[in-house]
Amino acid sequence: MNSERNLTFQDLVQLVELIKSSAGFSEFHLRMGDVELDLRRHAQGDHPPGGMNGANGAHGLNGAAAPAPAESARQPAPAPVSAPAGALPQPGETLGKTPDDDSPAGWPPDARVVKSPMVGTFYRASEPNAAPFVEAGAMVEADTTVCIIEVMKLMNSIAAGAAGVVTHILVEDGAPVEFGQPIIVIAPRAGQGQA
Amino acid sequence: MNSRAGSAADAAVDAKRFKRVLVANRGEIAVRIIRACRDLGIETVQVYSDADRDSLPVRLADRAVCIGPARSGESYLNARFIVSAALVHGADAIHPGYGFLSENAGFAALCEQEGVTFIGPSARVISLMGDKAMARRMADEAGVPTTPGSRGTVASAAEARAIAVELGYPVLLKAAAGGGGRGMRVVREPAELDLQFGDAAREAKAAFGDGSIYVEKFLSRVRHIEIQILSDGETVLHLGERDCSAQRRNQKLLEESPSPALGEALRAEIGAAAVRLCRHVGYRSAGTIECILDPETQRFHFMEMNTRVQVEHPVTECVTGIDIVKEQIRVAQGEALGIAQRDIEVRGHSIECRINAEDPARNFAPCPGTVHGFHAPGGPGVRVDSHLFSGYRIPPYYDSLLAKLIVWGRSRDEAIARMRRALGEMRVEGVTTTIPFHLSLLDDPHFVRGEIHTRFVEERLLETR
């Protein structure tokens, strides 16, 4: 048992910081000698992450490492997350992804996700040089237009559907969207949208 | 063969070639189209509904786009969403497969209007031949015999009744926009007519959005013969016939080519008539002329034309060696067929069995579920067109076709023996299929002698089981 020499507490903090600062990671596995490390990001923060799954004991690292990713998940990410953006699904990717699998890290726990009701092109503004309908941080009412989906030159205004604050705009202006694709995230105003 | 890596001279020719084709269908035919595109070096965009997210064509295509929920009216039947997906993803052309929007003239027109090539005949020809009553008139004009019946659609049950009296019962009510037996009713006596007319019209309205009905004399003890057509607009070829007499409630179960009931002279005559009709309407693409044949009198009557690829096209491919879907795409991008009628030779015999997720013991009730294990048969002369894989969940929203098992043999007997062998090898675990039904059909002495008619399965095979 020489795992302490291989993986120090400082190493672990650095790893956690690295994963916290990168939107692209949702899971992280590491095995060094007898120690197995398993970090997982939970968007809702409702389940404690796996943390240390050291088969032969985690040597007191458990408490330090485990809560960190969960905490980071509750903080809104600073920039719009463009993970499921307009990029075309590649054959392999399409399979694992479902439109309901839409609560990545950084979204408010009670987020209301505006999904594209149709296949088409996503526009943030009414015309090329106009101001966007909404920016991240904007207050919206349920009937506020948040974007347009163009289907064959027909412009379909999409409403927020819930009052609150826009936290994320997931798709770039002019990008193709498909049916059911999450496009905008809204944190409902207090007392609204709570189950 | 890489058409994109040519010289400058090639590039001028290539300008017309499709770079990317959108597949506006699902299931085995979507897989079939993707394969043809890949053989031609064309990229594919597969559109799909929520229910088909985990499907084989979605996995196989170069790109996949979700266009709507499970309900086909909001996905596979939504012309605007499909054309929009083609425009957004830079597809030059749309292949509609069969069913769904494949014979919808409005969809073809929308494609034409938006500058996307519809892989099929023009919207004008689809509306001409897609309207079954109009198609009968075209056949009359081209000198192709039709079954006695109404000159066009009938406006009411009363009008249908008047024509039925002239024709003599039984009569057949058919949906002008129809196909696949939907909106079709056999009326045996006057008392049934009003009720059946209402049912047929409602069914047609629900299935095709058009409840127009026409009336034909119902002929029994006939065979269903259809002629495969391939046309580039200049050259019109027929690729021989398929015999689809093994049906249940007008749903084809097993098809073969050539027909055991057709002599050489009649084969040439039907083929020539089919070519004449296609020339008359200016047909361009793959298509099928459906006829009924009275084996006693050796007379045939035009029934309808399908302006699309058929489910059973592989049997013709097996006996002619011509890839129909590939030719259909080539013609759509402006290429000439490059072969003449004399180049077409029908060799040997081919049979297709439709393997459906249906329970023959429970009146062919659909059996959606999860396919826990799938083993496709193989070996000489065996082809399987299917979208199945182990773990596939058959959605309950669409048709129950799981696989088409196609065999080729030098003779009909050899083809039957191969089909028995292949059916015995095939495993679809977790759902009930029509495999046992096909085995019993192949064992029937009437079938083996080639002596069946379109009511045979219902009257003989299913009654005596």
Interface residues (C-beta under 8 A of the other chain):
Chain A: L88 P89 Q90 P91 G92 T94 L95 T98 P99 M118 V119 G120 T121 V151 M152 L154 P176 E178 F179 G180 Q181
Chain B: V47 D50 R53 D54 V58 R59 L60 A61 D62 R63 A64 V65 C66 I67 G68 P69 S75 R80 F81 V83 S84 A85 L87 V88 H89 E114
